[in-house]
Amino acid sequence: MLTSLARIRSDDAATFYESRQGQRTALLLNERLRRIMPPMRGRRILGIGYTAPYLPESAEFAVSARLLHAQTQKTRHPSPRDCIVDSGRLPFDDLSMDVVLVVHGLEFTRVAPDFLRAIWRTLTDDGVLILIVPNRSGYWAHTDATPFGHGIPYSSRQLTRLLDQTLFRIDHHSGALMAPPAALSATHGRLVERIGHGLRLPCGGVHLVTARKNAYAGTPLIDDKLAAPLLQQVARPA
């Protein structure tokens, strides 16, 4: 089954998500996202990469920013809140988004630290970053039949280190898409997903991560010798 799937190549994410396998993939990931995504009513969400199948309808304001990449730049259903962006330059105001969802995004960026720092700037101080990233050791990263098989996959350690370097604090990190991609052509994969998630198996096809801004991690410490002396404010008894 994996051999036959290896002969197929994903042309782009839009085409993939119109297929039966793509629809089942989105179904499994959305079921997991609903458990970790904060309540979106009245909040603003920015989706980067190719997030059309995953943006919640309950958000007050949702923007789908597709990356300028062969896998993500096409769309079947364009809307006024849909745009194409360069991963190195995100044209959004500082502190303008409550949630940033990245799917088919991080693995296609030219300079991942710059991309995450741009997201850091765009998020509100209590905002949430949600990442779905191909797992280097999973089945999905080793076949180009799906968009997850393109770009640069990450190991758990690489992803943790990258987020730490870009001033994000991980709240949740788990695996998803436990069944091989070929299995979703014949089944919904829900049973394998539940078993794999319940046992915390390290075989997930993608990493599912939520993180928050570590606002104080980059604040430099002041050398005691350079600190300005403060006048004593406590009166001494006569």
C-alpha positions in Angstrom: 0.0 0.0 0.0 2.8 2.4 0.8 4.6 1.4 -2.4 1.6 2.3 -4.6 1.2 5.6 -2.7 4.8 6.5 -3.3 4.1 6.7 -7.0 1.7 9.6 -6.3 2.9 13.1 -5.9 1.0 16.0 -4.3 0.6 18.8 -6.8 -0.6 21.3 -4.2 -2.5 21.5 -0.9 -5.8 22.7 -2.5 -6.0 19.6 -4.7 -5.0 17.3 -1.9 -7.8 18.6 0.4 -10.4 18.0 -2.3 -9.5 14.3 -2.4 -11.0 11.7 -0.1 -7.7 11.3 1.7 -7.3 15.0 2.2 -10.8 15.3 3.6 -10.1 12.5 6.1 -6.8 14.1 7.0 -8.5 17.4 7.8 -11.2 15.6 9.8 -8.7 13.9 12.0 -6.6 17.0 12.6 -9.7 19.2 13.2 -10.9 16.7 15.9 -7.5 17.2 17.6 -7.5 21.0 17.1 -10.8 21.4 18.8 -9.4 20.0 22.0 -6.5 22.4 22.2 -7.7 25.5 20.5 -8.9 28.3 22.8 -12.5 29.6 22.5 -12.5 31.6 19.3 -15.8 33.6 19.6 -14.9 37.2 19.4 -11.2 36.6 18.8 -9.0 37.2 15.8 -7.1 34.3 14.1 -4.4 34.3 11.4 -3.8 31.2 9.4 -0.5 30.9 7.7 0.6 28.3 5.1 -2.5 26.5 3.9 -5.2 26.7 6.6 -8.5 26.9 4.8 -9.6 23.4 6.0 -8.8 24.4 9.6 -9.9 28.0 10.3 -12.8 28.0 12.8 -16.0 29.7 11.7 -16.6 31.0 15.2 -13.8 33.5 15.1 -14.6 37.2 14.9 -12.0 37.8 12.3 -10.1 35.2 10.3 -7.3 35.7 7.7 -5.9 32.9 5.5 -2.4 33.9 4.5 -1.1 31.4 2.0 2.7 31.1 1.6 4.3 31.8 -1.8 5.2 28.2 -2.4 4.1 25.6 -5.0 2.2 23.6 -2.4 0.3 26.5 -0.8 -0.1 29.4 -3.1 -3.1 27.9 -5.0 -6.7 28.0 -3.7 -10.0 26.7 -5.0 -12.2 29.1 -3.1 -10.7 32.6 -2.9 -12.2 35.1 -0.5 -11.6 38.8 0.5 -9.8 37.5 3.6 -7.4 35.4 1.7 -3.9 36.5 0.7 -0.4 35.4 -0.3 2.5 36.4 1.9 6.3 35.9 1.9 7.4 33.9 5.0 10.1 36.5 5.7 7.7 39.4 5.7 4.3 39.2 7.4 2.2 42.3 6.5 0.3 42.4 9.8 0.3 44.9 12.6 2.1 44.2 15.9 -0.1 42.6 18.6 -3.0 42.3 16.1 -3.9 38.6 16.3 -5.1 36.5 19.3 -4.3 33.2 17.6 -1.9 32.2 14.8 -2.4 28.8 13.2 0.4 27.5 11.0 -0.3 24.4 8.8 1.9 23.6 5.8 3.9 26.7 6.8 7.0 26.2 8.9 8.5 23.5 6.7 8.3 25.8 3.7 10.0 28.9 5.2 13.4 30.0 4.0 14.6 31.2 7.5 12.5 29.5 10.2 13.7 31.7 13.1 12.8 34.9 11.2 9.4 33.5 10.4 8.6 32.7 14.0 9.9 36.0 15.3 7.5 37.7 12.8 4.6 35.7 14.3 5.8 36.6 17.8 5.5 40.2 16.9 2.0 39.8 15.4 0.6 37.9 18.4 -1.0 39.7 21.3 0.9 39.3 24.6 -1.5 36.5 25.7 -1.9 35.1 22.2 -1.5 31.5 21.2 0.6 29.9 18.4 -0.7 26.6 17.1 1.7 24.6 14.9 1.1 21.5 12.8 4.5 20.4 11.5 5.7 17.2 9.7 7.5 14.8 12.0 10.9 13.8 10.7 10.5 10.2 12.0 6.9 9.8 10.9 5.5 8.1 7.8 4.0 11.3 6.4 7.3 13.0 5.9 8.7 10.2 3.8 6.2 10.2 0.9 5.5 13.2 -1.3 1.9 12.0 -1.9 0.6 14.6 0.6 1.7 18.2 1.3 3.3 17.0 4.6 5.9 15.1 2.5 7.3 18.4 1.1 9.6 20.9 2.7 11.7 20.3 5.8 10.3 18.1 8.6 11.3 18.5 12.2 12.2 16.2 15.0 10.7 16.8 18.4 14.0 18.1 19.8 14.6 20.4 16.8 11.1 22.0 17.1 11.5 22.5 20.8 14.9 24.1 20.4 13.6 26.4 17.6 10.6 27.6 19.6 12.8 28.3 22.6 15.3 30.3 20.5 12.4 32.4 19.1 11.0 33.2 22.6 8.0 30.8 22.7 7.0 28.7 25.6 5.4 25.3 24.7 2.1 24.6 26.5 1.2 21.4 24.6 3.2 19.0 22.3 1.7 15.8 21.0 1.6 13.7 17.8 -1.2 13.4 15.3 -2.0 11.4 12.1 -0.9 8.1 13.7 -2.0 6.0 10.7 0.2 5.9 7.6 -1.2 8.2 4.8 -2.0 5.2 2.6 -4.4 3.9 5.3 -6.6 6.9 5.0 -7.5 5.9 1.5 -9.3 2.9 2.9 -10.3 3.9 6.4 -11.0 7.0 8.5 -8.1 6.3 10.7 -10.0 7.3 13.9 -9.3 4.1 15.8 -5.5 4.2 15.1 -5.5 7.9 16.1 -7.2 7.3 19.4 -4.9 4.4 20.3 -1.8 6.2 19.3 -2.8 9.4 21.1 -3.9 7.5 24.2 -0.6 5.6 24.4 1.4 8.7 23.4 3.2 6.7 20.7 6.1 8.6 19.0 5.0 7.6 15.5 2.7 10.5 14.7 3.0 11.9 11.2 2.9 15.5 12.5 3.7 17.4 15.6 0.8 19.3 17.1 2.1 22.2 19.3 0.6 25.1 21.1 2.9 27.8 22.5 2.7 31.2 24.0 5.0 34.2 23.9 7.8 34.1 26.4 7.7 37.9 26.8 10.5 38.1 29.4 13.0 35.6 28.0 14.7 38.2 25.9 14.9 40.9 28.6 18.7 41.4 29.3 19.8 41.3 32.9 21.4 44.5 34.2 24.9 44.3 35.7 25.0 45.3 39.3 27.9 47.6 38.5 26.0 49.4 35.8 22.7 49.8 37.8 22.0 53.4 38.8 22.0 53.9 42.6 18.5 54.6 44.1 18.0 57.1 46.8 17.0 55.6 50.1 13.3 56.1 50.6 12.9 54.8 54.2 13.2 57.4 56.9 15.5 56.5 59.8 14.4 57.2 63.3 16.0 60.3 65.0 
